[in-house]
Structures are given as structure tokens and as C-alpha cells.
Amino acid sequence: MAAQLLGVTIPDRARAVRYARRLGDGVTDALADVPRFLRLKLALLGGAFRRSPWQVVGLVLASLYGVGMMALLVAGLIAARFVPDVASVRSIVIVAGTVVTTGFLLLPLVFGVDDTLDPRKFALFGITKNRLAVGLAAGSILSVPAIVLAVCVLATVVTWSHGFWLVLLALVSALIAIATGVLAGRVATAVAGFLLDTRRARELTGVVGVLLVVLISPLVLSLSNVDWGAQGLSIVGVFADILRWSPMGAAWAVPADTAAGHGGAAALELVIALAALAALWVAWRALVAYMIVTPSRSADVKTYSGLGWFGLMPANAWGAVAARSLTYWARDARYWVSLVMIPVIPVIVLVAFGVVHAIPGTYPALLPLPIMVLFLGWAAHNDVAYDGTAVWLHVVAGRVGLADRVGRLVPLLFIGIPLIVIGTAVSVYFYGDARAALPLVGVTVCELFVGLGLSSVTSTLAPYPVPKPGDSPFAQPQSVGAVSAVVQGFSLTVILLLSAPSITFGVLGVFVDPAWFTASLWAGLVVGVLALAGGVLGGAAIFDRRGPQMLAAAVRAA
């Protein structure tokens, strides 16, 4: 009778029962493999502690730091339960939660991660795509970021424990937020590992990520200039009102808006959170189904005609070194990443000064060029280490120290001299006084030549390990210790000290008497030329004497 009232015939009802049984069996089959994937993930986590003793020590210290930060966050969320200002707690939780969930989505895409549960590793095991998608998603919960997220999100249940129904809603929202973060991380990791599988793609995304971080620095600096004691909560509230409608922030906003008395908005946010979770699941399932039947992408093989720089440079020892160095600087991501970052540094400095109004008038126009040239001259302070074990070619060639030192300077001279010429013209135009070209040339030439001369010595005297060819340019070798920090700090300090006379005369010319401009020019040229000549000759002697030691250091770092 009930079936007739609902307009459902007996055959339709039987078909619905069979469909429900198949659906239940499918869910049961998918969940059956979850314990196996969880045990696999635990075994992989345990394998991390079978490395070298120092790596284990570092892992333990990092874990203790993470546990300490998690404890502080949980304590703060529990303490927020007793804060009478619910609106302020709501704003902070929504903004912080949205940032964390967005990080699960963006960080793997930008910097990449080593996916221990890559779906392609299970392609030959005959596991259906549904079971594999569920199992891999469940196994991803047993990762340090996911565990920290889960603990902190569950602590928000205490934050919003203002009644039984609110606690229940907060628990449901917490589970949605955890699942959203885990699935977002899985989708991002899969995309990064599959679509960005080639070395060039990883390098490009890493550079783009760093540039994005740098480009948002003006926003960060602007926010740091806000009077947070008087206006902080209102600004956070504005961000919260925007982010609560986003897929990454909706789940965090549901209990917060319910506690604040916005029940209608909370209901719509719950729908957005469920829709975002469903979309991530569909994307993850589709990625798994596609990846287990699709081979990894391979980089396009490029073909080059002619000899390139080797056909343009002189046919002698220093010309061969220069041609090889020019090729490295043009093609090796470890080199051009540093070149990309050099023009970004002055932007950060100028924005910082602009926020605090530290430099008035047109004086900031004189800063970008010296800052860029300073880091350009410093960029080669560890150049020999990038050769790796290939430095043996120079060692067995005999006494080629002078040719090696001269040849390695050519790329930076090709970049630095046009930069000084063009940058001086642009700086003078915005500054409004052509006489300022004299100190700009003096200071920048001094910085470039001192940096190159000093690099000729430090790169042979104290090379330290760098990322290997083909690795991410942002990867830091485990063997790097205090030596790298000492060499980097020493190099920058010496460049600034030797450039100090030219800089001082230039500052006097700007603020006291333009007659000091000429002194700044000549001081920079004289000190720069002497430092370059002395550094090249000294570095050549060191290179000829310490060839075997440099080769041994390259072998240890390989």
C-alpha cells in the first residue's frame, strides 16, 4: 500500500533494493582495504627513523617542535571557550582555519613533496579505483600535517561547546574540515607529482611560488604597519566575512557563525563545505583512475645546433671555461633562480621603507641598483661547488687556475656591466640629478668587482655542498652546516666593508656637497679594480694548490 501511495511498483522497489545492496557492498569493499593502507603508512613513517643518526636527530627535534606548537594551538583553542567576545574568536578561527586548509592545497603545488602513497605505485596490484582512492585517502591521515590539523580542528569542538546541538554541529564541521584538508593535500600532491613530474616543471613552479610569496610581501608589510591593538580585530573580522564563503573556509565558519547567532548563514556555509568536499573527492577519484593507467610524463628532449657559446668564445682555456659557465647560467635552474630573485630584493626593501616612510623624496631611486649589484657580485661565492665531481677535468688539466678564475667571471660581467649602465640611467632619471650617476657607477662597480674578486677566493678556499644537478634548486643538502652560513655572511660583510668608502662619499655628496660624487666614483673604481685583480690572482694560486682537496670535497658532497 505504501509503495502504491508513493507511486513505486513492486519491480521498481526490487530494483531499488538490489541497487542499495550493491552500493552497500561497494562501500564495504572500499573500506575493507583501509586497515592495510593504514599499516602501510605506519610502516613508511617508521622507515623514516632508519636513516643516519643525525637525520633521525633532526627528525625528532622537528617532531618535538611540531608537538609543542600543536599543544600551544590546542591550549589557545580551549582557552577561547571562556572568552566572552564570541565575535572575535569567530573571526580568528575562520581566518586561521582558511589559511591552514589553503596551505594543504597550495604548498604541494608550489614546492612539491615526495608522495609515498603515489597511486601509480599501486597500478600493478589489481586494486579497483574506488578501493584505491578510499585507501590512499585514509592512509594520508597518518601524516604529520594531517595529524596536527585533526587535533587542532577537534579542539575547536571545545571552543564552540556552548550547547549540545552546537557541539554536535561543531563535530560534524570538524570532520568535514579534516576531510577537506586531507583531500586537498592529496589532490595537490597528485597534480604536483603527475602533471609537474618533469624537472623543468618543478623548477618553474618553485620559482613561481617564491615570486608569489615575495609579491605578497607588500600586503604583509602593510598589515604589519596596522595598529593591531586598536584596529586588529576589525581587520580580521573583514577577512573572516569574506573567507567564510570560500570552499576552504566554510567548514570552519559553520559552528562559528552558529555560535554568533547567524544560523541562516551557517546553513549556507554547511552546504558550501559539503559541496567543496564532494568536489575534492570527485577530483581525487578521477585523478586516481587516470594515474593508474597513464605513464609518467617525460621531459621533452631538446636538440641544439652548433656549438653555442663554445663557438663564440675564444678557443683557449679561459674561453672554454667562460663558454661552459655561460651555458650553466643560462640553463641550470640552480643559477637562474638566484638571478630571478636579485631584482625582487630591492622591491621588498623599497616597500618596507615606504610602509614606514623612512626615506622621503626621490632618495629611494638611488637604492635598487646598488642592492641588485651587491647580490649579483655575491652570487658566485660558491661557484666551484656547482661543478660537482666534474671539477676533476680542471684538476687533471694542470695549472689552469688563472683561466678558471677568469672564465667564471664572464657570465656575471656580461650581466653586471649592462645592468650598471642601464640601471644608472634609470636611477638618475627618477632621482632628477644627473650628477648622481658618478656615485652610482662608483658604488656599483666597486660592489661587483669586489664581489667577483672575493668569490674567486671563497669558491676555491671554502666550497660547501649545493643541490645536485637535476634536484630542486630550493633543496638544501643534509651535509650543509655552519660552513655555509659563515661563508655567506663573511662574503657579504667583506663586500660591504670594501665598498664603504665609495658609499660614504656618495652619501656625503647627496646630503652635504655634490663635490663628494667624484671621490665616490674614483674610490669605487680603484678599490674595485684592486680587489678584482687581487682576488683573481689569489684564487688562481689557491685553485692550483687545492685542486685535490676541492675534488675530495665534491666527492663527499655527491
N, C-alpha and C positions, 0 to 999 in steps of 0.2 A: 504493500500500500504506500509506504513512504517513497519507494522508488517511482511508483506511478505519479505521486504528487509532485515529485521533483522532475518528472519527465525523463527518467532514466530507465531504459528497458533492461530486462534480465541479461541479454548478451552484452550490453554496454557495461553493466555492473561487473559481469565476469571478466571482461577485458580490463576494466579498471583495477580489479583485484590482482590479475596477473601482472599488470604494469607495476603496481605497488610492490608486489613481491620481488620482481626483477630489480626495482630501484633499491629495495632493502638489501637484496643480495649484492648489488653493485657497491653500496656503501660499506657493507660488511667486508667484501673483498678488498676494497681500497684501504680500510682501516686495519686489515689483518697484517699488513707489512709494516705498519708504523713502529712496533717494537723493534723490528730488525734494523730499521733505519736509525732509530734512536741509539741502539747498541753500536752501530757503525760509527755514528757521530761521536759517541763517547770514546770509542777506540781511537779515532783520529785526534781527539783532544788529548788523550793520554799520550799519543805519539809525540806531541809537542814537547813533552818532558824527557824525551830520549835523545835530545840534542847534546851539544857540547855544554860543559858545566857553566860557562859564562852566559850562554844563551838561556839556559834554564834559570840562572840567577836573574837575568833581565826580565824574563817572562814572569817570574814570581814577584819581582818588585812592581812590574806593571799591573799585575793582578791585584796586589795589595793596594796600590794606588786607586785602581778602579773600585775595589770594595769600599775603601774609605770614602770616595766621592759618592758612591751609591748610598752608603749609610747616612751621609750628610743630607742628601736629597730626600731620602725617606724620612729622616727626622724632621726636615723642614715641612714636608707634606703633612705629616702627622700633627705638627705644631700648628699648621694652618687651620686645622679643625676648630681650634679655640680662638681664632681671630674673628672679632665681631664684624669687621668690614668684609662681607661676602663678595662685594663687587670687586674689590682689589684683588682678592685671592682668585676670583674667576678670571680676571684679565691676565694675571701672571701665569696661571696654569694653562690657559688656552695658547698664549704666545709661546711659552716654553715647550709645550707638547707639540705644537705645529712645527717648530724648528727641529725638534728631535726626529719626528716622523719624516720630515722632508730630508733630513740628513741620511736616513736609511735609503732614500730613493736617489739622491744626487751623488753622494760620496763614491759609491762603486762606479758610477758612470764617469766621474771626473778623474779619480786616481786609480781605479781598478783594484781588484782583490784577487787572491788566489782561491778559486772556488773548489773546495774539497769535495763538494757534492754536485759536480757538474753533470747534468743529465746525459751528456754524451758518453760518460764513463760507464753508463748502465745500458747502452744501446744493445749489447750482445747478450743480455741476460733474459730476454723474452718477457719483460715486465710490461704490462699494459700501461698506456699513457696515463690513465686515471690513477692507477695504483702508484705509479712512479711519481706523479705530481703531488699526490697526498703525502707519500712517504718522504719525499725530499723537503716539502714544506714543513712537515712535522720535525724532521731532523734538524732543520735550520733553527729551531727554537733553542737547541742546545749549543748556542754560541754566546760568547761573552757579551756582545752588544744586545742580543735579544734577551738574555737573562737580566741584564741591567734594566732594559726597557720594561720587561714584565714586572720586575719587583717595584719599580717606581710607579708604573701605571696602577698596579694593585694597591699601592699606598694611597692613591687618590680616592679609593673607596672609603678610606678612613677620613680623608679630607671632607668628603661630602656626606658623612654619616649623620645627617640631620633628621632621619626618619627611616622607617623600614622600606617604603617604596623608593625613596631616594637612594638608599644603599643598594637595592636590587637594580635600579637603573644604572647606578654608577658601576656596578659589577659587570653588567651587560656591556656598557660602553667601554670599560677597561678591556674586556675580551676582544671587542671589535678593534680597539686601538692597537692591541698587541698583534692581532692577526694582520691588520693593515701594515704595521711596521715590518713584520716578518716577510709578508708577501711583496711589499715594495722593495725590500732588500733583495729578495730572490729574483724578482723581475729585473731590477737594475743590474745585479750581478750576472744574470744570464745574458742580458743585452751586451754588457761590457765584455764578457768572455767570448761571445759569439760574433756579434757584429763588429766589435772592436778588437778582433783577435790578432790582427797584424801589428807588428812592432810600430810602424809608422802611424797607425790609427791611435795606438795607446799614447805615443808621444804627443800627437796633436791634441788629444783630449786632455792630457795632463797640462799642456801649455795653456789651452783654453780655460781650464779650471783655475789655474793660478792667476791668469789675467782677470777672470771674473771675480776672484777673491780680492785682487788688487783694485778693480774698478768699483767695488762696493765700499772700499775704504773711505771715500769721501762721506758716505752715509754714516759709517761707523764714527768717523771723526766728528761729524755734525751732531750725532747723538751724544758723543762724549762731552760736547760743549753745552748740553742741556742742563739746566738746574734740576736735577732729579729729585732733590728734596722738596721742591715746590711744584714741579710740573711732571715728574716722572710717571706717576700713576695715571695721570690723564693721557699721556702719550701712549703708554702701554694699553690703556683702555681703547684708544682709537685703533691700534693694531689688532687688538682682540676682536673688536666689532667687525673688522674686515676678514680676519683669518678664520673666524668661526664658520663661515660659509664655504671654506675651501675643503676639498676632499681629505686633505691631511689634518685639518684642524677640527672637523665636525664632530668626531667621536669624543674629543676632549671637551668640547663645548656643551654636549648634551647634559651631563649632570651639573655642570657649572651654571648654565642658564636656568635649569630647573630649580636649583637652589636659590638663584637670584630672582625667581618668580616669573621667568619668561617661558612658560610652558609651551605656548604655540611655537615659538622659535626653536625650542628644544626638540619638538616633534619633527619639524622640518629638517633639523640638523641630523636627527637619527636616520631619516630617510637618505640624506646625502652620504652619511657614513656607511650605511649598508650598501648603497649603490657603488661607492668607491671600492669597498671590499669585494663586491661581486665583480666589478670591472678588473681589479687586480687578479682575482682568481681566474677569470676567463683568459686574461693575458698570460698568466703563468702556465695554465694548462696548454694554451696554444703554443707557447714557446717550447715547452717540454715535447709536445707532439712533433714540432718542426725540427728540433735539435737532434732528436734520437734517430732521424732518418736523413739528416743533412750533414755532409762532412764539413770540417773546419775550413774557414776561409784562408786562402793563401795570398801572400802579398804579390802584387804584380811585379814581374821581372822587367826591369828597365834595361834597355840597351843604349849604350853611348858610342858615338862615333868620334874618331880622332883621339888625340892624346890629352885633350882638356888643358888643364894648367901646365902639364908637363911639356906641351908643345909651345907654350907661350913664355915660360921662364927660361933663363939662361941654362945651357947644357953644362952645368958644373955642379959641384957638391951643394953649395948653398941654394942654387936654383932648384935642385931636386927636392931638398928639404922644404923650400918655400912652396913648391907646387903641391907636395903632399899635404902640407899644413893648410893651404888654401882649400884643397879638396875636403879635408876634415871639417874645417869651419863651415863649409857650405852644405855638407851632407850629414854630418854626425849630430844627432839631436843633443848630445851632451854639450856641444859647443854652442849651437844656435839658440838653445834655451836660455843660456846666460845673456846672449845678445838681445833676445826679446825682452828680457827683464830690465836691461840697462835703461831704456827710455822711460820705463814705468816708475822707477825710483824717484826721479825728480817730481813727478806728478804727486806722489804721496807726500813728499816734503813740502811742496807748494800748497797743497790742500791743508796740511797741518798748520802751516804758518798762516794761511788765510783764515782758518777757523778761529784761531786765537788772535788774529790781527797783529802778528808780531812784527811784520815788515811793511811799512807804509809805502805809498807812492809806487814808482816804477822800479824800485830796487829789486823786487823778485825776478825781473827779467835777466839779471846777471847770474842767477843761481843754477838753472838747469844744465847749462853746458859744462861748467866745472864738475858738477856731480856726475854727469854721464861719463866724462873723460876719466875721472878718478876711478870708477869701477871698470871702465874699459881697459885701462892700463893694469889694473889689479887682476883682470880675468885670466891672465896667463901664468899666474904664480905657481901653478901645479901642472903645467902643460905636459911635461915628460910622462907623468903618470897615466895620461890618456893613451899613450902608445901601448901600454901593457907590455907583454913579453916581446912585442915587435921591436922594442928598443935594441934588441940584440944585433939588428942589422947595423946600427950606428956603432955599437961597441966593437964588433969584429972588423969594421971598416978601417980601424986605426984612429989616428989623431984627427978627428973631424969635429972637435968641439966647437971651434970658431964657426965653421959652416953651419953646424946645427943651431947654434945660438942666433946667428944672423937670419937663417932661413925661417925660423919660427916667429920672428918679429914681423915678417912681411904681411901676413893677414891683418894684424892689428894696425900696422901702419897704413894699409890700404883703407881700413875703416876709419881710423882716428884722424888722419890728416884732412880728408874731405869733411868729416864731422866738425872739426875745429873751424875750417874755413866757412862752411855754411852756417854752423851754429853761431859763430861770431857775428856774421852779418844779420842774422835774425835777432839775436840778443840786442845788438846795438840799435836796430830799428825800433824795437819795443822800449828800449831804455831811453832813447831820444838824444843821445850824445855820442857822436862818432869817436870821440877821444877814448871812450871806454873799450874800444877794440884793442888797444895796447895791453892793458892788464889781462883782458880775456885771453889773448894769444899767449902772453907770458905764463899765466897760471895753467892753462890747459896743456900747453906744450911741456911745461915742467912736470905736470902730473902724468902725462902719457909717457914721456921719456924715462922719468924716474921709475914708474911702474914697470915698464918693459925691461929696464936695466936690472931692477930688483928681481923681477920674475926670472931673468936669465940665471940668477944665482940660486934663488929658493927652489926652483923646479928641479935642479940637479942636487942641491945640498940636502933638502928635506922633502922629497916627494911622499905623499900619503895616498892611500888607496882611494879610488874613484869608482863609480858604476862601470861595470864591464860593457864592452860593445854589445849592443842589442838589448841591454837591460833598460829599464825606465830611467830617464835622466834624473828622476826625483828619488830613486832608490839610494839608500845610504849603506855602504858596506859595513858588515858587522865588526870588521877589524879596525874601523876608524876610531881613534881615541882622542887624547888631549893634543896629539901632534897637530891634527888639522886645525883645531881652534887656535893653537899657538902660532902656527904659520900664517893663518889668515889674519889674525889680529896684528901680528908683527908687521906683515906686509902693508896693511892699510896705515898703520901708525907711522912707519918709515916714510911712506909716500907723502903723508900729510906734513911730517916734520920737515922734510927736504923742500916741500913746496911752500912752507910757512913764510919765508922771506918775500916771495913773489905775491903771496896772498896778502900779507901785511901791507906791502907797498900799494897794492891795488885798493885795499880798504881805505888807506890814508888818502889816496887820490880821489876816492868817491866822497869822503866826508870832510877832508881837510883842504887839500890843494891838488888840482889835476896834474901838477908838475910831477907828482909821485908816479904817474902812469908809466912814464918812460923807465923809471927804476924798476917797476914791476915787470915790464917786458924783458929788460936785459937780465934781471936776476933769474927769471924763469928760464930764459934760453941758456944761460951759462950753466946753471945748476942742472938743468935737464940734459944737456949735451954731455957734461962731465959724468953724470950718473949713468947715462946710457952707455957711454964708451967704457967706463969702469966696470959696469955690470956685465956687459958682453964679454970683455976680456977675462974678467974673473970667473964668470960662468963657464967660459970655454975651457979654462985651466981646470976647473973643478970637474967638468964633464969628462975630460981626457983622463983625469986621475981616478974618478969614482965610477967609471963605466961598469966594472963588475959588481959593485955594490948596488947600483941602480937596477941592474938586471936581476940580482938576487931579490931586491925588494919587489920588482914586478912579478917574479915567480911566486913569491909568498902571497901577493895580493890576488893572484889569478884564481 
